[in-house]
């Protein structure tokens, strides 16, 4: 286990930090206010290797580790958690093609996904299937060399602004064994999109429902065999949970930095805020919790890279702990700003809004507890 970064990891992190500071942070508030999806900036990030972080090199990927990815997404999130989170979703969808697709499929889609010439959304959640992913109902009926898709996906990040949909569909009976994974062209006839949802945060990426109405998708677009879709979805979510945790920590770190700067400048009762011991202790606790969460994230990422038997449990643990800590640190930073923290121009309230959803997506934190509990109980038998 690492407790210090090597030279290459420092270089990767610093590259992402510099990109976030120059290309993302100056625009984050405007993107949030205007609900602007910064595709051009994300494509610039892709030129630095961030469009296919852990995709193999033969198709244009960077072939880095999950540990590297955690460093990158935390760094990008210091500029804007929403933008970093979408890049992580694109990477997760692309990884599914890299890990489970044939060579033909990999070479067809991944070079353009790694450059983000093509952008991908991940389609799992449905109106009646969120935490209970195996209950999804979107049906893909075989018709010769095509599947005919009917159903609806809900809360799909980037939908309507992306090119490919990596969709979990039902090709067989009920339960996880009846699920398969299809790569769907976003412009396929019969694919339509709902209105951009009005959300508490994450406004710099669109979130829409995706409707399939007799949409014909080639069987050649299926990743792997029929019936392994649930396995693909769960494998993708291990990494996705690490990524979203990293995004939480990056946003929280910016909130902490802003609070520390503000406390040096603001005076009350004749003293600077950072001279009050009670506030010093609060700042210290925020930093301690954030560092603990970061250490946990690094351990889980290293375990996933090693394919450790406990990796899924550690990813769930890190996600539960890290996203809770990230939100609480950002919320405390807002409190330390007083009334100014509630004003949008200070950037704190946006971070609080953005990080709140991290406790819900990629599996709610209640589901993270369920995963951990099941692993513990199984291990005790």
Secondary structure by P-SEA (a helix, b strand, c coil): ccccccaaaaaaaaaaaaaaaccccccaaaaaaacccaaaaaaaaaaacccccccccccccccccaaaaaaaaaaaaaacaaaaaaaaaaaaaaaaaaacccaaaaaacccccccccbbbbbcccccccccccccccbbbbbcccbbbbbbccccccccccccccbbbbbccccccccccccccccccccccccccccccccccbbbbbbbbccbbbbcccccccccaaaaaaaaaaaaaaaaaaaaaaaaaaaaaaaaaaaaaccccccccccccaaaaaaaaaaaaaaaaaaaaaaaaaaaaaacccaaaaaaaaaaaaaaaaaaaaaaaaaaaacccccccccaaaaaaaaacccccccccaaaaaaaaaaaaaaaac
